[in-house]
Amino acid sequence: MSNKMRPKEPARQLTFDLAGDPCFGIEDFFVSESNENAYAMLELWPDWPDSVLLLRGPAGAGKSHLGAIWAARAGARILTARDFAAERDLESLARSGPLLIEDADAIGEAEASLFHLLNLVRHHHHALVLTARRAPDFWGLRIADLLSRLRLAPVAAIEPPDEDLMRAILVKLFLDRQLVVDTGLIEHAALHLDRSFEAARDFVERLDREALARGARITKSLAGTVLQSLIPPETE
C-alpha cells in the first residue's frame, strides 16, 4: 500500500503539565473526619500544650495546605527541610517569630541544627510546626535527645481520606488545573479509586494528559478508560 493510500492514525498532541499552583487559602480547605482533629489543633493556636507541633499525614494529605493556613494566621515563616539545612544563623531564625518546616522527616544531616532550634524557639517563646509523613522514630535520627523531644511533642495527624474528602480532593485537583468536569464523574471516581491522596492526584493528572493528547474534552467515558488503567488486574 502506498503512503497516499495508508489510512491516517489519529494524531496525538504533545502534552504539557499546565496545572496551576495549588490554592492554599482557608476557603479551599475541606474539613472531614479524616482531618478534623488536625484542623482543630491548628485552630487552637496559640493555646498549644507545647511550642513544637508535629503535623503528620501521608503524601498529598493536605499538610502543606493546613500548614499554610496556620502560617498565614500566625505570621510564620515557611521553610523546607533543605532550606533549613542551609540556615547558618539559627538564633536570628528562632528570634524572628513562628516557624513552619516542611518535610521535617527529610532533615538528614541537619538534625543537630533542628535540636538546637527546638531549644531556641522555646527560649524565645515562639511556635514551631514540623510537617512529616511518618513518626520521628522513622526519620533516621541519631541524636537521642532530639528523638525524645519529638516523641513528646503533640501531634496533629491527618488520616487517609474518607469518601467525602475523596470527593473534595478530586474537585480541588480539577479546579487547580482549571478543569470543569461533571459531578457524576467525580462520584464515580471517588467510588472506584483507592482511598488515598496519591491515587486521586494520579487519576486527575493522567486524565488531564490523556484529554490533551487526544485533543478531546474530559468525559465520563474517558475517565472510565483512565480509571481502568489504574485498577490492577485481579489475580486468581
N, C-alpha and C positions, 0 to 999 in steps of 0.2 A: 504494500500500500504506500502510495506517495505521501509526502508530507502534507500536500494540499488536501488529500482525502482523509487523513487521520483525524478522528474526532478530537476536539479540544477537551482537555481536562479542566474542571472548574478551577479558576485561579484562586490561590490563597494569598491573602495580603500579608505584608510584613506587619508585625505587631510590636507595639511599644508599651511599656508599663506607664500608663498615664494616670495612675492612681494619685489623687490629691493627698495633701498632708492630712493626717488624721485630725478630727475635731476633738479637742480635749477640754471643752467647756463643761461646766456642771450640768447644763441643759442637755448635753449629749450623753450623759451617763445614765444607764438604766439600772435601777436597783431591783434586785430579785433575791430569792432565798440564797442564791449562791454567793452573793457578795454583800448582803445587808449588814452582816456583823463587821466586816472590814470598813464599810462605809460609815457605820455608826461610830467606830473607833476614831476614824479621821475627823468626824464631826465633833467629837469631844474635845479636840484641841482648843485651848492649851491645857485643859484639865486632864492631862495624862498621868498615869501612875509612875511614869519614868520619862526621862528626857530622850531616850532612844526607843524607837519603834521599828519592828520588822514588818514590812508589808510583803506577804508571801503568797504566791499563786503560780499556776502553770503558765507556759508561754502564751502570750496573747490574751491573758485573763483580764486585762484592764488595769494592771499595776501602774503602768505609766500614766494612764488616764486619771486614776484616782489620786496618784501622787501629784499630778499636775494641778488637780483641783485643790489639794491641800497646800501646795506650794504657792498658788495664787492667793489663797486666803492668808497664809502665814507670812507671805513676802519672802519665801525661801529661795535660796539659790539651788539650781539643779545641776548635778554633775554625774557623768557616767563613771564607772569604776576606773576606766582608762584615764579620764580627765583627772580624777582624784589622785591616781598614782603619780601624775606629773606635778602635783602641787608640792611646793617646797616650803611655803610659809603657813604651816598648819595653825599657828597661833592667830594670825590675821584671819584665816578662813573661819576658825571657830568663833572669833570675836565678831565677825560680820553679821551674824544672825542665823536663823534656822537654815538647815541644810537638808537636801534630798540627794542621796547617792543611788543611782540606778545600777541594777545588776551587781549588787554587792557580793554575790556568790562567785563572781569572777575577779575578786580583789587580788588574788595571786600574791606576788611578791610585795605588795603594798600593805600586807596585813599589820606590820609593825606601825605604819602610819595610821591605820584605822584604829588600832588600840590607843595610840596617842590622842587621836581625835575624840574618841569616846570620853577620855578624861577631860579634855579641853572643853567640850560642849557642856559637860556637867558643871565645870568650873564657871563658865560664862552664863549658865542658866539658859541655854538655847536648846532647841529641839533638833533631833537628827532622825530622819526616816531612811531606812535601807530597804530597797526592793530586792527580791530574790525569788528564784523558782523553788529552791529547796531550803530545808532547815540548816542552820550553821554547822551541824555535825557532818554535813556532806560538802562543805566548802573546801576541804583540804587544809584547814587551818593548823598551824604548828605551835602557835602561842596559846598555851593552855588557859591563861588568864583571859585572853580575848574570847576564846570559845565559851568559857564560863560566863562572862559578862553577856554575851549574845544569847546564851541559853536562858538567862534570867530576864531578858528584855521581853516586854509584852509583844504579842503577835496579832496582826490583823490579817487573817487568812481569807483568801478568795478560793472557793471550791470550784470544781468542774461545773460547767453551766447546766442549769435545769432547762426545761422546754421553753419557758417564757424568755429566758435570757438568750437561748439559741436564736429565737426569732429576732430579738432586739439586736443581737450581734450581726446577723445577716443583713438586717435593714441598715445598720450603721456602715457596714463594709460596702454595701452598694452605694450608699449616699457619699461615702468618702471618695468613691470612683465616679461620682456624678451619674450614676446609672439609675434609671427608673424601671422597676420590674413589677409584675403582677403579684398581688398579695398571695394568690394561690400558689405561686412558685415558691414564695418564702415558706408557706406552711408545709409544702411537700418536701422541701429541702431540710427543714428543721426536723421533720419526722424521720427522714431516712439517713441523714448524716450521723456519723459518730458524734457523741456528746463531748466535743472538745473545741476549743477556740481555734486550734490549728486546722481542724477539718473544715470549719466554716470559712476560714481565710483561704485555704487551698481551693475550696469549691468556687468561691467568688472570683479568685484570680484566674482559675482555669476557664471558667465560664466567660469572663470578660475577654480573655485571649482568644478563645475559640470563636466568639462572635466577631471580633475584629478580623481574625484570619479568614472567616467566611464572608465578611462584608455584610453580615446579617444582624438583625436586631435580636435581643435576647428573648426567647420564647420558652414556654414550658417544655416543649419538645426538645429544644437544645439543652435545657437544663437537665432533662431526663437522661440525655446521652452523656453529659458530663458526670452526672451522679453515678451512672452505671460504670463509668471508667474508674470511679473512686472506690467502688464497693468490691472488695476482694472476692474471688470466686469461692463458693463453698466447697469444702473438702469432704469427701465421702468417708 
